[in-house]
């Protein structure tokens, strides 16, 4: 059993970040500081729709203020996407992506960010798949990758925002295997969850209202099966709306998962089967 999460999928609005003390303090800052010498967080605002403009800067500043207040000793790096970025800059970026203890894929437009992550790999290395493989390397080395808002969709199997608002299926990086995530969830969007489930019948669909998160461990077992452990986090210092995560399982069941709920899952790709165990627990065995 691992002692720490591999992924944190996180839903919040930027103006609520200051209040999410559990998610930021206990799950992100503490993890970054565990690196010991020169602890570093890299925050990627590349899913925002402006080229190194006001929108990107404002969202980056929101995260920078959080880390400055919580742990001034943390180094926080914010590499921006822009037209004409040099190969040398991209090589330095990827070094930071691979070596930092915490990498945060920031919010914005999930499809745009996905395109840019592929573009920087193609520009720097002639390889549009380089960014995804870097995330795989982080998983193998036991480093935490955080998907914030759009970033949570990008780490899962499909981009639910694209499905909901454009009616088409756009694959994500699928680092967290066979899971579909909806962020900023409200009950009126329930039909979009059903649609995602119909299109991906073997997936677990997780709907995260604001100020909630999923901490995830994932490992490939020796026999080729995939083991996952999910833990629900509802930040009591900030959550004002739905104090639970809505879960649609692969058999059509609907569950409301409160803070501390844990799902253990075994996926057998060869047999196209999976097992799922749900229990309520005290927080937290993953951080």
C-alpha positions in Angstrom: 0.0 0.0 0.0 1.2 3.5 -0.9 1.4 6.2 1.8 0.4 9.1 -0.5 -2.0 9.9 -3.3 -0.9 9.9 -7.0 -3.6 12.2 -8.2 -5.8 14.8 -6.7 -8.9 15.9 -8.8 -10.2 19.1 -7.5 -13.2 21.3 -8.2 -13.4 24.9 -7.0 -13.9 28.5 -8.2 -10.9 30.8 -8.0 -12.6 33.2 -5.6 -13.1 30.3 -3.1 -9.5 29.1 -3.2 -8.5 31.0 0.0 -11.2 29.1 1.9 -10.2 25.6 0.9 -7.8 25.1 3.8 -8.1 21.3 4.0 -7.5 20.6 0.3 -4.7 23.1 0.0 -3.0 22.8 3.4 -3.4 19.1 4.2 -3.3 17.6 0.7 -1.2 20.0 -1.5 1.1 22.1 0.7 2.0 19.2 3.1 2.8 17.0 0.2 5.0 19.6 -1.5 6.9 20.1 1.8 7.5 16.4 2.1 10.1 16.7 -0.7 12.5 18.1 1.9 15.2 20.2 0.2 14.0 22.8 -2.2 10.2 21.8 -2.3 8.7 23.0 -5.5 5.1 23.3 -6.9 4.6 23.9 -10.6 1.2 25.5 -11.6 0.2 25.4 -15.3 -2.3 28.1 -16.4 -2.2 26.9 -20.0 -5.9 26.0 -20.2 -6.8 29.7 -19.9 -7.8 31.3 -23.2 -5.4 34.2 -23.3 -1.8 34.1 -24.3 0.1 35.0 -21.1 -2.5 37.7 -20.6 -4.6 39.1 -17.8 -6.7 35.9 -17.4 -3.8 33.7 -17.0 -2.0 36.0 -14.6 -5.0 36.5 -12.3 -5.6 32.7 -12.0 -1.9 32.2 -11.3 -1.8 34.9 -8.7 -4.7 33.3 -6.8 -2.6 30.1 -6.4 0.6 32.0 -5.7 -1.0 33.9 -2.8 -2.2 30.7 -1.3 1.2 29.1 -1.3 2.9 32.3 -0.1 0.6 32.4 2.9 0.7 28.7 3.8 4.4 28.0 3.3 6.7 30.8 2.2 9.6 28.3 1.9 7.8 26.7 -1.1 9.1 27.5 -4.6 6.2 28.0 -6.9 6.9 28.1 -10.7 4.3 29.2 -13.3 5.4 28.5 -16.9 3.1 30.3 -19.4 2.1 29.1 -22.9 2.6 31.6 -25.7 3.1 31.7 -29.4 6.8 31.3 -30.4 8.0 29.7 -27.2 11.5 28.4 -27.7 12.7 24.8 -27.6 15.1 25.6 -24.8 12.3 27.1 -22.6 10.2 24.0 -23.2 13.1 21.7 -22.3 13.4 23.6 -19.0 9.7 23.3 -18.4 9.7 19.6 -18.9 12.5 19.2 -16.4 10.4 21.0 -13.9 7.3 18.9 -14.8 9.2 15.7 -14.1 11.0 16.7 -10.9 8.7 18.9 -8.9 6.9 17.1 -6.0 3.5 18.7 -7.0 2.4 19.6 -10.5 -1.0 21.4 -10.9 -2.9 21.3 -14.2 -4.9 24.5 -13.8 -8.4 25.6 -14.8 -9.8 27.2 -17.9 -11.0 25.4 -21.1 -10.1 21.7 -20.9 -9.9 21.1 -24.7 -7.7 24.2 -25.2 -5.3 23.1 -22.5 -5.1 19.6 -24.0 -4.1 21.1 -27.3 -1.4 23.3 -25.8 0.1 20.5 -23.7 0.4 18.5 -26.9 1.8 21.5 -28.8 4.6 22.1 -26.4 5.7 18.5 -26.6 5.6 18.7 -30.4 7.5 22.0 -30.5 10.2 21.0 -27.9 10.7 17.4 -28.8 8.8 16.6 -32.0 6.5 14.5 -29.9 2.9 15.5 -29.1 2.6 12.6 -26.6 5.6 13.8 -24.5 3.5 15.6 -21.9 1.3 12.6 -21.3 4.3 10.3 -20.9 5.8 12.8 -18.5 2.7 12.4 -16.3 3.2 8.7 -16.5 6.7 9.1 -15.3 5.5 11.2 -12.4 3.1 8.4 -11.5 5.9 5.8 -11.6 8.0 8.0 -9.3 5.3 8.6 -6.8 4.8 12.3 -7.3 1.5 14.1 -6.9 -0.3 15.4 -10.0 -3.2 17.7 -9.3 -6.0 18.4 -11.8 -7.8 21.6 -10.8 -11.1 22.2 -12.6 -10.3 21.7 -16.3 -7.2 19.9 -15.2 -9.3 17.3 -13.5 -11.2 16.6 -16.8 -7.8 16.4 -18.6 -6.5 13.7 -16.3 -9.7 11.6 -16.8 -10.9 9.6 -19.8 -13.1 12.1 -21.5 -13.6 15.9 -21.3 -17.1 16.1 -19.9 -17.4 19.9 -20.6 -16.9 19.2 -24.3 -19.5 16.4 -24.2 -22.0 18.5 -22.3 -21.8 21.8 -24.2 -20.6 20.6 -27.7 -22.2 17.2 -27.9 -19.0 15.4 -28.9 -16.6 13.0 -27.3 -13.1 14.4 -26.7 -10.6 12.0 -25.0 -8.6 13.2 -22.1 -5.2 12.0 -21.1 -6.8 9.1 -19.2 -4.1 9.0 -16.6 -6.7 7.9 -14.1 -8.0 4.8 -15.9 -11.6 4.4 -16.8 -13.0 7.4 -14.9 -15.0 10.3 -16.1 -15.1 13.5 -13.9 -17.5 16.4 -14.0 -16.4 19.5 -12.1 -18.5 22.4 -10.7 -21.3 20.0 -10.6 -24.9 21.0 -9.9 -28.0 18.7 -9.9 -29.4 20.4 -13.1 -26.5 18.8 -15.0 -27.5 15.2 -14.1 -28.4 14.4 -17.7 -24.8 15.0 -18.8 -23.6 12.4 -16.3 -26.0 9.9 -17.7 -24.9 10.7 -21.2 -21.2 10.2 -20.2 -22.1 6.9 -18.6 -23.9 5.7 -21.7 -21.0 6.5 -23.9 -18.5 4.8 -21.5 -20.3 2.0 -19.8 -17.3 0.6 -18.0 -16.4 3.9 -16.4 -17.0 5.2 -12.9 -18.5 8.7 -13.3 -17.7 11.2 -10.5 -19.5 14.5 -10.2 -17.6 17.0 -8.0 -19.4 20.1 -6.7 -17.2 23.1 -5.8 -14.9 22.7 -2.8 -14.6 18.9 -3.2 -11.9 16.6 -4.5 -10.9 13.0 -5.1 -7.6 11.7 -3.9 -6.5 8.7 -6.0 -3.9 5.9 -5.8 -3.4 3.8 -8.9 -1.0 0.9 -9.7 -0.8 -1.8 -12.3 -0.6 -5.2 -10.7 1.8 -8.0 -11.8 -1.0 -9.9 -13.4 -2.0 -7.0 -15.6 -5.0 -5.8 -13.6 -5.2 -2.2 -12.4 -5.8 -1.4 -8.7 -7.3 2.0 -7.7 -8.2 3.6 -4.4 -10.4 6.7 -4.3 -11.0 8.9 -1.3 -13.6 11.7 -1.3 -12.7 15.1 0.2 -15.3 17.6 1.1 -13.6 20.7 2.4 -15.6 21.8 5.5 -13.9 25.1 5.6 -15.3 26.1 2.3 -18.1 23.8 1.0 -21.4 25.7 0.8 -23.4 23.7 -1.6 -23.5 19.9 -2.0 -21.6 18.2 0.8 -21.0 15.1 -1.2 -19.7 13.7 -4.5 -22.2 12.0 -6.8 -21.0 8.7 -8.1 -22.5 6.7 -11.0 -21.0 3.2 -11.0 -20.5 0.9 -14.0 -23.8 -1.0 -13.1 -26.0 2.1 -13.2 -26.0 2.7 -9.4 -26.0 6.2 -8.0 -24.3 7.0 -4.8 -23.8 10.1 -2.7 -20.3 9.9 -1.2 -19.6 12.0 1.9 -16.3 13.2 3.1 -14.0 10.3 3.8 -15.8 7.8 1.7 -13.4 5.3 0.0 -13.8 3.3 -3.2 -11.4 0.4 -3.9 -11.5 -0.9 -7.5 -9.8 -3.7 -9.5 -10.0 -3.5 -13.3 -9.2 -6.5 -15.4 -8.7 -5.2 -19.0 -8.5 -8.7 -20.5 -11.8 -9.9 -19.1 -13.5 -6.5 -19.5 -14.5 -6.7 -15.9 -14.1 -4.8 -12.6 -14.9 -5.1 -8.9 -15.8 -2.2 -6.7 -15.9 -1.9 -2.9 -17.4 1.1 -1.1 -16.9 2.0 2.5 -17.0 5.1 4.8 -13.8 5.9 6.6 -12.2 8.5 8.7 -10.0 10.9 6.8 -7.3 10.2 5.7 -5.2 7.3 4.7 -4.1 8.8 1.4 -2.4 12.0 2.2 
